Amino acid sequence: MPLVPMVIEQTNRGERSYDIYS
């Protein structure tokens, strides 16, 4: 899932982005 890490880098949050995509 390359979209997950891409969003994390764009939002600069990681944990919050990962939770949403999780």
C-alpha positions as a Markdown table, in Angstrom:
| # | Residue | x | y | z |
|---|---|---|---|---|
| 1 | Met | 0.0 | 0.0 | 0.0 |
| 2 | Pro | 2.1 | 2.9 | -1.2 |
| 3 | Leu | -0.7 | 5.3 | -0.7 |
| 4 | Val | -0.4 | 5.0 | 3.1 |
| 5 | Pro | 3.2 | 6.2 | 3.4 |
| 6 | Met | 2.6 | 8.9 | 0.8 |
| 7 | Val | -0.2 | 10.4 | 2.8 |
| 8 | Ile | 1.8 | 10.2 | 6.0 |
| 9 | Glu | 4.6 | 12.2 | 4.4 |
| 10 | Gln | 2.2 | 14.8 | 3.0 |
| 11 | Thr | 0.4 | 15.3 | 6.3 |
| 12 | Asn | 3.6 | 15.1 | 8.3 |
| 13 | Arg | 1.7 | 13.3 | 11.0 |
| 14 | Gly | 2.1 | 9.6 | 10.3 |
| 15 | Glu | 0.2 | 8.3 | 13.3 |
| 16 | Arg | -3.0 | 10.3 | 12.5 |
| 17 | Ser | -2.8 | 9.5 | 8.8 |
| 18 | Tyr | -2.1 | 5.8 | 9.5 |
| 19 | Asp | -5.1 | 5.6 | 11.8 |
| 20 | Ile | -7.4 | 7.1 | 9.1 |
| 21 | Tyr | -6.1 | 4.7 | 6.4 |
| 22 | Ser | -6.0 | 1.8 | 8.9 |
